[in-house]
Amino acid sequence: MHRKRNIIPSKLFGTCLFIILFFATGFSAYSQKSAVDSTKVGKPEVLHSPRKATIYSAVFPGMGQMYNRKYWKVPLVYGGFATLGYFINFNNEQYTLYKQAYSDIIDTDPYTNSHLDLKVNEYLLQPERISNFTEALRRQKDYWRRNRDLVVIGTVVFYAVNIIDASVDAHFFNFDISDDLTINWVPGPVMCMDNKLIGIHCRFTF
C-alpha cells in the first residue's frame, strides 16, 4: 500500500508538468505570431514613370513637365508655341498676299488687280518695267512661303524637344544627387617606366 501511494503522486506530477509545458509553449507561440502580425508593412514606393511623362507631353504639351513637377517650364512651353504660332500666321498672311498679287498680275483678267493695292512705287507699274515688278512679286511670294515652312518645321522640332525634355526629366526624377562632394588626397605608389615612385592620388567622393 505504501508503494502505491508513492506511484500515484508521481503520475500526477508528470501530468501537471506536461500541461504546464503545453500551455507555456502554446502561449509563447501565440505571442510570437501576434508580434509578427502586428508589424506594419510599409507601402511600396511608387516610382516615377518616364513613359507617362512622355505620353502626357505628346498628347498635351506641358503636361509632362507638370507631371515631373517642373512647373517653371510650363510657361516656357506655352510661350514657345505661342511665339511660333504667331510667326506662322504672320508669314502665311504675307505669303497669301503676294501669292494673290502675283496671280493677278500674270493673268489676263483686267478686273483682278490686287497687286495695285500694294504700297509700291508707281514707277514700277509702267508697262516697260512691269516684268521686273512681276519677278519681284514672285520672289516675295517664295520668300514668305519659305519662312512659313521653316517656322512650321521649327514648331515640330520644338514639340519634339518638349517630349524629350519631359522624358529625360522623368528618368532623372528619382536620381539621388548627394550634396557631399569631397576630394581626398591620398599618398600612394605610382608606376613610371616600370619603377615605383611615391605620388599622391586624388580621389573624388560623391
C-alpha positions in Angstrom: 0.0 0.0 0.0 2.8 2.3 0.8 4.4 1.8 -2.6 1.1 2.5 -4.5 0.7 5.8 -2.7 4.1 6.9 -4.0 3.3 5.9 -7.6 0.1 8.0 -7.9 1.6 11.3 -6.9 4.4 10.7 -9.5 1.9 10.3 -12.3 0.0 13.4 -11.2 3.3 15.3 -11.1 4.2 14.2 -14.7 0.7 15.1 -16.0 0.8 18.5 -14.4 4.3 19.2 -15.8 3.1 18.2 -19.3 0.1 20.6 -19.1 2.2 23.4 -17.8 4.7 23.0 -20.7 1.9 22.7 -23.2 0.3 25.9 -22.2 3.6 27.7 -21.9 4.6 26.7 -25.4 1.2 27.5 -26.8 1.1 31.0 -25.3 4.7 31.7 -26.4 3.9 30.7 -30.0 0.7 32.8 -29.9 2.6 35.8 -28.6 5.3 35.5 -31.3 2.7 35.2 -34.0 0.9 38.3 -32.7 4.2 40.2 -32.7 4.8 39.3 -36.3 1.2 40.1 -37.4 1.2 43.4 -35.6 4.2 44.6 -37.6 3.0 47.2 -40.2 4.1 46.6 -43.7 5.1 49.8 -45.5 3.5 50.7 -48.8 5.8 50.1 -51.8 7.3 53.3 -53.2 5.6 54.5 -56.4 8.3 55.1 -59.0 8.1 58.0 -61.4 7.2 56.8 -64.8 9.1 58.2 -67.8 6.5 56.5 -70.1 3.7 58.6 -68.5 5.7 61.8 -68.8 6.4 61.1 -72.5 2.7 60.3 -73.3 1.5 63.3 -71.4 3.8 65.7 -73.3 2.9 64.1 -76.6 -0.9 64.4 -76.0 -0.8 67.8 -74.3 2.4 69.7 -74.4 3.4 71.0 -70.9 1.6 68.2 -69.0 4.7 66.1 -68.9 6.6 68.9 -67.2 3.7 69.3 -64.7 3.9 65.5 -64.0 7.7 66.0 -63.4 6.9 68.9 -61.0 8.9 71.2 -63.2 6.2 73.9 -63.2 8.5 76.7 -64.2 8.9 75.1 -67.6 5.2 75.2 -68.4 5.2 78.9 -69.3 8.3 78.4 -71.5 6.5 75.6 -73.4 3.3 77.7 -74.0 5.3 80.8 -74.7 7.3 79.0 -77.3 4.3 77.6 -79.0 2.5 81.0 -78.9 5.5 82.7 -80.5 5.9 80.1 -83.2 2.2 80.2 -83.9 2.3 84.0 -84.3 5.1 83.8 -86.8 3.4 81.0 -88.8 0.3 83.2 -89.1 2.3 86.3 -90.0 4.3 84.6 -92.7 1.3 82.8 -94.1 -0.6 86.1 -94.4 2.3 87.7 -96.3 2.6 84.7 -98.5 -1.2 84.7 -99.3 -1.0 88.5 -100.1 1.9 88.2 -102.5 0.6 85.0 -104.0 -2.7 86.6 -104.9 -0.9 89.7 -106.2 1.4 87.6 -108.4 -1.5 85.5 -109.6 -3.5 88.7 -110.6 -0.6 90.3 -112.4 0.2 87.3 -114.6 -3.4 86.6 -115.7 -5.3 88.4 -118.5 -8.3 89.4 -116.4 -8.3 93.2 -116.1 -10.6 93.0 -113.0 -8.1 91.1 -110.9 -5.7 93.8 -109.8 -4.9 93.1 -106.1 -1.2 93.9 -106.9 -2.3 97.6 -107.2 -3.2 97.6 -103.5 0.4 97.0 -102.5 2.3 100.1 -101.4 4.8 100.2 -104.3 6.2 103.0 -106.4 4.1 103.7 -109.4 7.3 103.9 -111.4 7.4 100.1 -111.2 3.9 99.7 -112.7 4.9 101.3 -116.0 4.5 98.8 -119.0 8.2 98.7 -119.7 9.0 97.8 -116.1 6.1 95.5 -115.3 8.1 92.4 -115.9 10.6 93.4 -113.2 7.7 94.1 -110.8 6.2 90.7 -111.6 9.5 89.0 -110.9 9.8 90.9 -107.6 6.3 89.7 -106.6 7.3 86.1 -107.4 10.4 86.4 -105.2 8.4 87.9 -102.3 5.9 85.1 -102.6 8.6 82.4 -102.4 10.3 84.3 -99.6 7.3 84.3 -97.3 6.4 80.8 -98.2 9.9 79.6 -97.3 9.8 81.5 -94.0 6.4 80.0 -93.1 7.6 76.5 -93.9 10.8 77.0 -91.8 8.7 78.2 -88.8 6.4 75.1 -89.2 9.5 72.9 -89.1 10.7 74.7 -86.1 7.4 74.1 -84.4 7.7 70.4 -85.0 11.2 70.4 -83.6 10.0 72.4 -80.5 7.2 69.9 -80.0 9.8 67.0 -80.1 12.1 68.9 -77.7 9.1 69.3 -75.3 8.6 65.5 -75.3 12.3 64.7 -74.9 12.7 67.2 -72.1 9.8 65.6 -70.2 11.2 62.1 -70.7 14.7 62.9 -69.6 13.4 64.8 -66.5 11.3 61.7 -65.6 14.3 59.4 -65.9 16.3 61.6 -63.5 13.4 62.3 -61.2 14.4 59.6 -58.7 18.1 60.0 -59.2 19.8 60.7 -55.8 22.2 63.6 -56.1 24.1 64.0 -52.9 25.5 67.3 -51.7 28.5 65.6 -50.2 31.2 66.2 -52.8 34.7 65.9 -51.4 38.3 65.5 -52.6 40.7 63.3 -50.7 44.4 63.4 -51.2 45.9 60.0 -50.6 49.6 59.2 -50.8 50.4 56.0 -52.8 52.8 54.4 -55.2 52.9 55.4 -58.8 54.3 53.2 -61.6 56.5 55.1 -64.1 58.8 53.3 -66.6 58.4 50.1 -64.5 59.7 51.9 -61.5 57.7 52.5 -58.3 57.6 56.2 -57.3 55.9 57.9 -54.4 52.9 60.1 -55.5 49.6 61.4 -54.5 46.2 60.0 -55.5 43.3 62.4 -55.9 40.0 60.7 -55.0 36.6 62.2 -55.6 33.8 61.1 -53.2 30.2 61.9 -54.1 
